[in-house]
Amino acid sequence: PGNDFLGWLDLPEQMLSQVDAIAARANEIRANSDVLICIGIGGSYLGSKAAIEFLSPAFEAQRKPLVVFCGHQVSSDALGDLLDFIADKDVSVNVISKSGTTTEPGIAFRVIREFMEKKYGRSGAAARITATTDPASGALRKLATAEGYATFPIPEDVGGRFSVLTAVGLLPIAVAGVDIRELVQGAIDAKKFTSGSDLSTNIAARYAVARNILFRQGKVMEVLASFQPQIHFVGEWWKQLAGESEGKDRTGIFPATLDYTTDLHSLGQWMQEGSRTVFETFILFNKTRRSITIPSFADDGDGMNYLAGKDFEFVNDKAFKGTLLAHLDGGVPCSVIRVEDRSAAALGQLFYFFEKTIAISGYLLRVNPFDQPGVEAYKKNMFALLGKAGTEKQGEVLKKRLMDLGI
């Protein structure tokens, strides 16, 4: 099941031929924009957000142009704040949707399109809007053709949560200044250690098998824990990849993320002594970009001179090792994924590794890892409650149910 959505397997090699065109469009945007607004939801934004946070300086004021995201929520306050923020800035837009009819990005794009056309005129706005969409059909493809937007295709055999290495992810990542050829090459390199049936060399399969052994022993939740803030949104991307691929047919490993050492001071107690239905995967850097040394003070009022001369990486490593031992002693099975550094190549490897792992893991769970039928349930209810044509009767039924619930 799902074999018609395996395009991501050989996608990295195929994308090498498109990298230059994507980079060229990104350079145009970088040259004339203070801000790129990416409009998309789910797989249409999480991968690029993860890459930008992983590879960029920590603070938005350090980034130019700034890549911001909308259309992944329904909030007048958030969208209004965005409109205020971009009022006096040069703006480009990347609207990302295979169909062009998904509600959240669709209504956000209407507002942003109106802003762009008022600011730049219809033709001027069109020159600043890029649509990443179905290569041949759909509402967004039709609009892009009519208005003259630049376009990039979403491959028909690649699902949204596996699309970070298509133009969906690569264009905004390139606008942020990342070498996307290096990113794609990293994914190509990852095939070397994620292929074959030997678990001693195929680490994606080994990880998938370990996850499923633990699941069958009653460990129904996996926590992906990191010790660097730059990994946070990789975890958010991973949660969609794992949750949407595996959570069906009343089965699936529940994916959660924690940011250490921060969350050791909030959820650390639960991890140590809570319900023993969890296993933990640590994700670590072998090398950071910078190293800051702890200074010495003569008064030593805080008693920390014993750490003077050590760097933050030394302390962080001991925090990880202390946490690992404590959680093992507390009955939490643990494993470790090590990433070489904060480079585009390393991130490309990590993206492909996780995609391969979750695909294998889904099949071990006897589900189709590439569909998401449950996502449609809320959409059907929402459309009926909104009064979409053809849903009136269902809307009345749902309104009565809500009244009975007191909502």
Stockholm file with secondary structure:
# STOCKHOLM 1.0

chainA/1-407         PGNDFLGWLDLPEQMLSQVDAIAARANEIRANSDVLICIGIGGSYLGSKAAIEFLSPAFEAQRKPLVVFCGHQVSSDALGDLLDFIADKDVSVNVISKSGTTTEPGIAFRVIREFMEKKYGRSGAAARITATTDPASGALRKLATAEGYATFPIPEDVGGRFSVLTAVGLLPIAVAGVDIRELVQGAIDAKKFTSGSDLSTNIAARYAVARNILFRQGKVMEVLASFQPQIHFVGEWWKQLAGESEGKDRTGIFPATLDYTTDLHSLGQWMQEGSRTVFETFILFNKTRRSITIPSFADDGDGMNYLAGKDFEFVNDKAFKGTLLAHLDGGVPCSVIRVEDRSAAALGQLFYFFEKTIAISGYLLRVNPFDQPGVEAYKKNMFALLGKAGTEKQGEVLKKRLMDLGI
#=GR chainA/1-407 SS CCGGGCGGGSHHHHHTTTHHHHHHHHHHHHHHCSEEEEECCGGGTHHHHHHHHHHSCSSGGGCSSEEEEESSSCCHHHHHHHHHHHTTSCEEEEEECSSSCCHHHHHHHHHHHHHHHHHHHHHHHHHHEEEEECSSCSHHHHHHHHHTCEEEECCTTSCGGGCTTSHHHHHHHHHTTCCHHHHHHHHHHHGGGSCSSCTTTCHHHHHHHHHHHHHHTTCCEEEEEESSGGGHHHHHHHHHHHHHHHCCTTCCCEEEEEETTGGGGTTHHHHHHSCSCEEEEEEEESCCSCCCBCCCCSSCTTSCGGGTTCBHHHHHHHHHHHHHHHHHHTTCCEEEEEECCSSHHHHHHHHHHHHHHHHHHHHHTTSCTTCCTTHHHHHHHHHHHHTCTTCHHHHHHHHHHHHHTTC
#=GC SS_cons         CCGGGCGGGSHHHHHTTTHHHHHHHHHHHHHHCSEEEEECCGGGTHHHHHHHHHHSCSSGGGCSSEEEEESSSCCHHHHHHHHHHHTTSCEEEEEECSSSCCHHHHHHHHHHHHHHHHHHHHHHHHHHEEEEECSSCSHHHHHHHHHTCEEEECCTTSCGGGCTTSHHHHHHHHHTTCCHHHHHHHHHHHGGGSCSSCTTTCHHHHHHHHHHHHHHTTCCEEEEEESSGGGHHHHHHHHHHHHHHHCCTTCCCEEEEEETTGGGGTTHHHHHHSCSCEEEEEEEESCCSCCCBCCCCSSCTTSCGGGTTCBHHHHHHHHHHHHHHHHHHTTCCEEEEEECCSSHHHHHHHHHHHHHHHHHHHHHTTSCTTCCTTHHHHHHHHHHHHTCTTCHHHHHHHHHHHHHTTC
//
